[in-house]
Amino acid sequence: MRKLKLLLGLAALAGTVAVSAARAQPVTLDVLYAFPAFAKFHEPIAAEFMKLHPDIKIEFRAPAPTYDDGHQTMMRQAVTNQLPDVYYSGFHLLSELGRTLAQRNQVVDLGPLLAAESKEFRDKNYSEKIVALGKVDGKLYGLPFNASTPIMYYNVDLVKKAGGDPDKMPDNWEGIMALAAKIKTAGPDVAGIAYNVHDWPDVWLYHAMITQAGATVVDGDAVPLGGPDVGVKTLQTFRRFVTEGGMPLIDWDQSRQQFIAGKIGIFFDTPARLRQVTDLIGDKFTLRTAIFPIDNKAKGGLPTGGNAAIITTRDPKKQKAAWEFLKYVTGPEAQKIVVETTGYLPTNLRATGPEFLGPFYDKNPNFKTVALQMDRSVPWQGYPGGNSVRTWRAQREIITGVMRGEIEPKAGFERLQKETAALMK
């Protein structure tokens, strides 16, 4: 009897140890994001999250080179069931990805999860406008993590030398072109402007020039690309960057380096690299930022760049852990890291408060610029038909031809419409 009791006791103890071990086993989340340089904020955010949640482990896959590359990876891995548990999708590709994954039951509708949180939590942390960026067909497939609109960087010294007023930069494209032409005369190796739409990794800068004019890029199943007037004028402006502004047709990273070296007067870029550019310029010259020029002040808008975090895992335990991770990365502590490391706009309402980013913005006014134009934000649209990535690559070749003077703007616009329509089918 004593021996039986001992055996039963040992069995119970073993069971308890086994249960405890199972409970102690952390949940590991497989996470994919785009742009290797963004490890500088993804890694520290994950580290802070894991300190607060020792039962959840974050493992990052090798970052995708761009949003478009990450999107193609996701579309392929949806077929082979090799998706990550969490993915950061570019806003312009979220509709295509969300619909594809929803058909295969491979994406989580975050709406019920957010609704299950307290109203106080929702109201304090997320604006309806920001949350709407992650919706597809009325369902919340992504929780917005990064948000931005393109901004203007400029070299105060070159602007002054050209007779411009660095305290009052032009807010329309004719004014910008006139100033760029003057800056170009500062020296044989100085360019007035750089707007690297010809090799930008996605449609962001192209769409920005259309939407700032108050025109439409995508309209249901049709793609007007601004319509003939705005569409042709957009391409004419791209050509003028080269002929009047002296823009060198080099790649976007080289353009950034030329600007940092003081060789370009006005430079259009994402605010996501504001910290990097600021640090590299140092005391070479005075850097300032300004809002993106808007020609149509009544209807003009800017496509909201950035990404939203989606959950693809079907495992209930992983889904629960992933939701905790999404709440943290879109929370004020994580958003403070993102903004101070990059220049993105915070997607969390509390993040701009005095206990988080308030003092930083006071000391770094260049980082405020993107917030000044958020009232101009419009959705960043992709193309219907499942060929968004291929479509942009075809469009980019035509735009490059126009900027080089090989294709007339009117002929270029006609080709853009024709080839875009063909790829949409």
Buried (B, 14 or more C-beta within 10 A) or exposed (E): EEEEEEEEEEEEEEEEEEEEEEEEEEBEBBBBBBBEEBEBBBEBBBEBBBEEBEEBBBEBEEBBEBBBBBBBBBBEBBEEEEBBBBBBBBBBBBBBBBBBBBEEEBBBBBBEBBEEEEEEEBEEBBBEEBBEBBBBEEBBBBBBBBBBBBBBBBBBBBBEBBEBEBEEBBBBBEEBBBBBBBBBEBEEEBBBBBBBBBBBBBBBBBBBBBBBBBBBBBEEEEBBBBBEEBBBBBBBBBBBBBEBBBBBBBEBEEBBBBBBEBBBBBBBBBBBBBBBBBEBBEEEBBBBBBBBBBBBEEBBBBBBBBBBBBBBBBEEEBBBBBBBBBBBBBBBBBBBBBBBBBBBBBBBBBBBEEEBBEEBBEEBEBBBBBBEBBEBBBBBBBBBBBBBBBBBBBBBEBBBBBBEEEBBBBBBBBBBBEBBBEBBE
